[in-house]
């Protein structure tokens, strides 16, 4: 990043974009090794975001369809599965 703090990732080559697996490994490293949180994953953050967005969507003129679109879900059923799995992990 220009003019700011640099994030060092040992899961990707310098100057190369991070793959999905590298992002997952980075979050696992952050949660477990640096913060000592067991049982959390990058997907927990996604589910928490989805739940919070669904709760707040209607207060700002949005809908569950907007949340579905942001997350790239094919149907409201698949969005509902993420929301039903709980707000926070584990």
Order of alpha helices (4+ residues) and beta strands (2+ residues): alpha-alpha-alpha-alpha
